[in-house]
Amino acid sequence: MRKLIARVFDYSLDGVIATEDTEFFQFCRDLPDDPAEDARGSEFYAGADVHIMGRIAYESMASYFPTATDHPYADILNAARKVVFSRTLKTADWANTTIAVGDLGQEADNLRRGGDGYIVAHGGISLWRSLAKLDLIDEYRLTLVPYLAGEGPRLFEDVGKSRSFDLLSTSDFSSGLQLDYRRHR
């Protein structure tokens, strides 16, 4: 069965995910671009067989990437196979996107059983939490930025049973650290 990897950007030292229209979100947007981080991200995204996301993440990404000309991941994501999990979204106009409306656990298991390569879960936070609660996330790739947000949505709230992870790698970028963890087996 192939791996499902949660790719979490903009994660604060105190465990908050940056959300639009917050000081923390703006702090993250103001961080300098790092060519090494972009290259690592491009390689990671290009290696994925499918990219999954919730409706809110989909709507945000689909409104930006199809016309983005200067983003290092635009060409990769525009060409990639994408699945959006939503019971309210009626159409998905971003190229190569399908909508999954069934049970999240069953739909995610079906994706994990079919195809080659890994699956990248882009979020949003509700999707990550739901996948974690169902114990479907095999790896986390967290970009930890040097910021204490104080308040905001926390990734690891109500994720069900406890579980341990092994540190796979750390990468130091100008925006912070990328920490890669794999579920302990």
Stockholm file with secondary structure:
# STOCKHOLM 1.0

chainA/1-185         MRKLIARVFDYSLDGVIATEDTEFFQFCRDLPDDPAEDARGSEFYAGADVHIMGRIAYESMASYFPTATDHPYADILNAARKVVFSRTLKTADWANTTIAVGDLGQEADNLRRGGDGYIVAHGGISLWRSLAKLDLIDEYRLTLVPYLAGEGPRLFEDVGKSRSFDLLSTSDFSSGLQLDYRRHR
#=GR chainA/1-185 SS CCCEEEEEEEEETTSBBCCTTSHHHHHHHHSCCCHHHHHHHHHHHHTEEEEEEEHHHHHHHHHHGGGCSSCTTHHHHHHSCEEEECSSCCCCCSTTEEEECSCHHHHHHHHHHSSSSEEEECCCHHHHHHHHHTTCCCEEEEEEESCCCCSSCBTTSSCCSCCCEEEEEEEEETTEEEEEEEECC
#=GC SS_cons         CCCEEEEEEEEETTSBBCCTTSHHHHHHHHSCCCHHHHHHHHHHHHTEEEEEEEHHHHHHHHHHGGGCSSCTTHHHHHHSCEEEECSSCCCCCSTTEEEECSCHHHHHHHHHHSSSSEEEECCCHHHHHHHHHTTCCCEEEEEEESCCCCSSCBTTSSCCSCCCEEEEEEEEETTEEEEEEEECC
//
